[in-house]
Amino acid sequence: MIQIKESFKGQRVLALPDSLLDALRSDPAVGNLYVRKIGFFPKAKYHSVAKPQGCPYALLLHCVDGQGWYETDGTKHIIPKNSFVILPAGMPYSFGSDNSNPWTIYWVHFCGTLATRFADGSPVRGAIEPADNSRIGERLKLFEELYDAFSQAMVPGYQAYASMCLYHYLASFTMLEQYRHMAGPADGNRSFISRVMHYMNENVHRTLTLEQLASHFRYSPSRFSAIFRAETGMSPMSCFMRTKVQHACAYLELSDLKINEISLRLGISDAAYFSRLFHRTMGMSPQAYRREAK
């Protein structure tokens, strides 16, 4: 069986030398909770790690696509898309990607006297399904801020800031209800359109039908369409397709994914249809947009 510990196209990994980690443990501003290592593995096929003696650090695995697994005490658990697990320090475990549906994961090794506040003795796991107030995009932005701060940890002050970001990032998983509730005091009073647009953005990688959209907001398809069109001047599905194209632009600019891979990531199985949709919306083909953006 093929197994790979680390090395995936598009991966990002940051670590600190042991000498600096030793200094962090005695720093009152950082020693309570700090990042040891952090990374992102996209489509990590054959990824597999085993720690039969456990580790002196805790590990967060956040799966945003595909699926994987972890095993403790001889029991194997699935880690599906839109879910996470925190494996505590000292616990023997192994984990890996599903070979037929490889996962894309954000992960963090963290240490400190308060690390057990987020995982104490047994794994902590949960689902993060898209919803009106899920804040999935905000969590990913928080990861990027944490990652960027940690990348400058050699400069005084940045490691302390990364540590402060880590509290917020971990709490977004372990205190999910509170994290979602704090989307803002006016969140429950947001307009119908802003709630629908948020839901579309959170589910842009799915193939949603008008019936599914309407059902989520507890309307009949005809009533949902009428309200949406009255406020936007377009149909819900046209707006959803435009949202997919908007995300496609980001993929074209910021990644080397092939056109058919981008299409699949956006829930469109027919790459030719995706190209026509993109051209109709942006006035040029995906290939032309990528050349111009690059």
Phi, psi and omega per residue, in radians:
M1 nan 2.272 3.130
I2 -1.271 2.342 3.068
Q3 -2.418 2.407 3.118
I4 -2.248 2.266 3.121
K5 -1.393 -0.940 3.107
E6 -2.656 2.450 3.032
S7 2.453 1.554 -3.098
F8 -2.374 2.441 -3.137
K9 -1.004 2.212 3.132
G10 1.522 0.034 -3.101
Q11 -1.223 2.742 3.024
R12 -2.347 2.339 -3.133
V13 -2.507 2.363 3.036
L14 -2.299 2.424 3.104
A15 -2.459 2.911 3.098
L16 -2.072 2.628 3.080
P17 -1.203 2.688 -3.110
D18 -1.034 -0.587 -3.124
S19 -1.073 -0.703 3.128
L20 -1.288 -0.646 3.097
L21 -1.086 -0.665 3.097
D22 -1.079 -0.690 3.139
A23 -1.198 -0.594 -3.125
L24 -1.130 -0.620 -3.082
R25 -1.076 -0.489 -3.112
S26 -1.746 0.050 3.136
D27 -1.518 2.036 -3.090
P28 -1.070 -0.453 -3.122
A29 -1.390 -0.317 -3.004
V30 -2.193 -0.526 -2.964
G31 -1.042 -0.392 3.127
N32 -1.175 -0.601 -3.106
L33 -2.841 2.134 -3.121
Y34 -2.666 2.776 -3.137
V35 -1.451 2.310 3.025
R36 -1.671 -0.720 -3.101
K37 -2.760 2.603 -3.063
I38 -2.594 2.582 -3.133
G39 -2.957 3.090 -3.141
F40 -2.460 2.194 3.123
F41 -2.093 1.934 3.096
P42 -1.567 2.357 3.074
K43 0.790 0.965 -2.984
A44 -1.458 1.279 -3.126
K45 -1.171 2.408 -3.135
Y46 1.180 0.205 3.102
H47 -1.175 2.259 -3.114
S48 -2.711 2.364 3.136
V49 -2.383 2.424 3.087
A50 -2.241 2.291 3.099
K51 -2.217 1.352 -3.049
P52 -1.139 -0.345 3.117
Q53 -1.838 0.067 -3.060
G54 1.367 -3.077 -3.114
C55 -2.395 2.765 3.096
P56 -1.445 0.181 3.136
Y57 -2.335 2.758 3.036
A58 -1.568 2.760 -3.073
L59 -2.335 2.223 2.997
L60 -1.798 2.242 3.016
L61 -2.054 2.120 3.131
H62 -2.076 1.913 -3.105
C63 -1.603 2.098 -3.130
V64 -1.900 -0.144 3.118
D65 -2.793 2.681 -3.094
G66 1.159 -2.650 3.072
Q67 -2.792 2.860 3.100
G68 -2.578 -2.735 -3.082
W69 -2.713 2.818 2.908
Y70 -2.442 2.702 -3.098
E71 -2.316 2.265 3.045
T72 -2.400 2.490 3.117
D73 0.899 0.611 3.089
G74 1.361 0.075 3.139
T75 -1.930 2.268 -3.102
K76 -1.742 2.366 -3.131
H77 -2.180 2.456 3.108
I78 -1.457 2.453 3.002
I79 -1.985 1.665 -3.089
P80 -1.418 3.054 3.045
K81 -0.993 2.545 -3.138
N82 1.056 0.837 3.073
S83 -2.612 2.972 -3.129
F84 -2.558 2.844 2.965
V85 -2.531 2.468 3.004
I86 -1.990 2.077 -3.138
L87 -1.731 2.144 -3.037
P88 -1.293 2.805 3.074
A89 -1.127 2.523 3.060
G90 1.508 -0.166 -3.109
M91 -1.617 2.196 3.036
P92 -1.132 2.385 -3.137
Y93 -2.808 2.936 2.942
S94 -2.472 2.755 3.095
F95 -2.716 2.832 3.140
G96 -3.013 3.017 -3.121
S97 -1.554 2.609 3.021
D98 -1.281 2.203 -3.037
N99 -1.196 -0.545 -3.123
S100 -1.530 -0.352 3.133
N101 -2.456 1.205 -2.984
P102 -1.066 2.510 -3.052
W103 -1.449 2.769 2.912
T104 -2.018 2.117 -3.001
I105 -2.288 2.518 2.855
Y106 -1.754 2.412 -3.086
W107 -2.536 2.659 -3.137
V108 -2.491 2.272 2.893
H109 -1.592 2.257 3.111
F110 -2.388 2.644 -3.067
C111 -2.362 3.094 3.069
G112 2.178 2.878 -3.082
T113 -1.140 -0.379 3.140
L114 -1.771 0.151 -3.132
A115 -1.049 -0.574 -3.138
T116 -1.197 -0.266 3.077
R117 -1.095 -0.448 -3.089
F118 -1.836 -0.262 3.065
A119 -2.860 1.881 -3.045
D120 -2.125 1.681 3.007
G121 1.523 -0.516 -3.127
S122 -2.481 2.724 -3.115
P123 -1.075 2.560 3.025
V124 -1.977 2.197 -3.085
R125 -2.398 2.793 3.132
G126 -3.023 2.888 3.105
A127 -1.781 2.580 3.105
I128 -2.245 1.267 -3.097
E129 -1.352 2.494 3.097
P130 -1.039 2.424 3.117
A131 -2.692 3.130 -3.122
D132 -0.999 -0.631 -3.038
N133 -2.068 0.495 -2.980
S134 -1.250 -0.509 3.088
R135 1.041 0.554 -3.124
I136 -1.082 -0.792 3.132
G137 -1.073 -0.661 3.132
E138 -1.157 -0.628 3.111
R139 -1.137 -0.707 3.122
L140 -1.154 -0.642 3.069
K141 -1.142 -0.645 3.099
L142 -1.113 -0.702 3.066
F143 -1.035 -0.781 -3.109
E144 -1.101 -0.666 3.099
E145 -1.152 -0.740 3.084
L146 -1.070 -0.788 -3.128
Y147 -1.078 -0.806 -3.113
D148 -1.127 -0.713 3.115
A149 -1.127 -0.730 -3.133
F150 -1.160 -0.536 3.138
S151 -1.141 -0.320 3.129
Q152 -1.912 0.415 -3.036
A153 -1.148 -0.301 3.093
M154 -1.242 -0.346 3.139
V155 -1.581 2.256 -3.108
P156 -0.930 2.357 3.097
G157 1.778 -0.582 -3.059
Y158 -1.299 -0.603 3.088
Q159 -1.155 -0.658 3.084
A160 -1.105 -0.706 3.121
Y161 -1.168 -0.700 3.093
A162 -1.049 -0.680 3.119
S163 -1.107 -0.722 3.112
M164 -1.135 -0.678 3.091
C165 -1.120 -0.599 -3.102
L166 -1.087 -0.670 3.075
Y167 -0.970 -0.865 -3.105
H168 -1.125 -0.761 -3.100
Y169 -1.097 -0.829 -3.141
L170 -1.156 -0.662 3.136
A171 -1.130 -0.472 3.125
S172 -1.157 -0.313 3.061
F173 -1.676 -0.905 -3.007
T174 -1.387 -0.308 3.084
M175 -2.160 0.979 -2.988
L176 -1.048 -0.761 -3.116
E177 -1.068 -0.778 -3.134
Q178 -1.183 -0.695 3.127
Y179 -1.054 -0.745 3.132
R180 -1.243 -0.658 -3.129
H181 -1.112 -0.560 -3.084
M182 -1.450 0.347 3.042
A183 -1.073 -0.272 3.080
G184 2.453 2.531 -3.108
P185 -1.080 -0.431 -3.132
A186 -1.645 0.088 -3.053
D187 -1.013 -0.723 -3.119
G188 -1.215 -0.269 3.141
N189 -1.834 0.232 3.124
R190 -1.081 2.697 3.141
S191 -1.140 2.768 3.097
F192 -0.966 -0.783 -3.084
I193 -1.149 -0.728 -3.128
S194 -1.135 -0.612 3.108
R195 -1.198 -0.701 3.124
V196 -1.166 -0.755 -3.127
M197 -1.124 -0.672 3.088
H198 -1.073 -0.773 -3.127
Y199 -1.131 -0.687 3.112
M200 -1.105 -0.762 -3.141
N201 -1.141 -0.665 -3.139
E202 -1.238 -0.395 -3.088
N203 -2.034 0.420 -3.039
V204 -1.105 -0.362 -3.116
H205 -1.574 0.049 3.134
R206 -1.781 2.829 3.036
T207 -1.737 1.542 -3.109
L208 -1.632 2.491 3.052
T209 -1.729 2.905 3.074
L210 -1.031 -0.693 -3.132
E211 -1.086 -0.705 3.136
Q212 -1.191 -0.723 3.097
L213 -1.077 -0.862 -3.116
A214 -1.090 -0.723 -3.122
S215 -1.101 -0.676 -3.140
H216 -1.060 -0.628 -3.128
F217 -1.689 0.195 3.036
R218 1.074 0.795 3.039
Y219 -2.222 2.785 2.931
S220 -1.302 2.700 3.141
P221 -0.965 -0.721 -3.113
S222 -1.172 -0.740 -3.137
R223 -1.190 -0.739 3.122
F224 -1.040 -0.812 3.142
S225 -1.094 -0.716 -3.105
A226 -1.123 -0.788 3.135
I227 -1.132 -0.783 -3.098
F228 -1.105 -0.798 -3.113
R229 -1.151 -0.647 3.139
A230 -1.090 -0.569 -3.089
E231 -1.614 -0.400 -3.058
T232 -2.074 -0.361 -3.084
G233 1.409 0.158 3.102
M234 -2.466 2.895 3.138
S235 -1.367 2.745 3.102
P236 -1.019 -0.734 -3.084
M237 -1.235 -0.582 3.053
S238 -1.100 -0.718 3.118
C239 -1.145 -0.714 3.138
F240 -1.104 -0.707 3.114
M241 -1.152 -0.677 3.096
R242 -1.130 -0.622 3.089
T243 -1.114 -0.701 3.086
K244 -1.085 -0.733 3.127
V245 -1.109 -0.695 3.104
Q246 -1.026 -0.774 3.093
H247 -1.199 -0.589 3.098
A248 -1.074 -0.644 3.114
C249 -1.038 -0.714 3.126
A250 -1.136 -0.754 3.105
Y251 -1.056 -0.739 -3.105
L252 -1.145 -0.641 -3.120
E253 -1.385 -0.671 -2.908
L254 -1.870 -0.033 -3.126
S255 -2.385 2.972 3.063
D256 -1.870 0.342 3.125
L257 -1.065 2.510 3.069
K258 -1.256 2.819 -3.087
I259 -1.033 -0.746 -3.139
N260 -1.190 -0.518 3.098
E261 -1.227 -0.697 3.081
I262 -1.120 -0.758 3.123
S263 -0.992 -0.800 -3.134
L264 -1.152 -0.672 3.126
R265 -1.122 -0.403 -3.140
L266 -1.747 0.273 3.050
G267 1.314 0.376 3.135
I268 -2.042 1.901 -3.037
S269 -1.352 -0.404 -3.111
D270 -1.687 1.813 -3.089
A271 -1.123 -0.562 3.121
A272 -1.158 -0.741 3.080
Y273 -1.096 -0.722 3.110
F274 -1.036 -0.765 -3.141
S275 -1.097 -0.709 3.111
R276 -1.139 -0.735 3.124
L277 -1.083 -0.759 -3.136
F278 -1.106 -0.794 -3.132
H279 -1.098 -0.732 -3.141
R280 -1.115 -0.590 -3.096
T281 -1.494 -0.756 -3.015
M282 -1.747 -0.176 3.121
G283 1.392 0.183 3.094
M284 -2.754 2.860 -3.139
S285 -1.296 2.809 3.050
P286 -0.995 -0.674 -3.132
Q287 -1.124 -0.748 3.136
A288 -1.152 -0.672 3.120
Y289 -1.100 -0.736 3.136
R290 -1.114 -0.750 3.131
R291 -1.076 -0.760 -3.116
E292 -1.173 -0.718 -3.112
A293 -1.204 -0.617 -3.101
K294 -1.307 nan nan
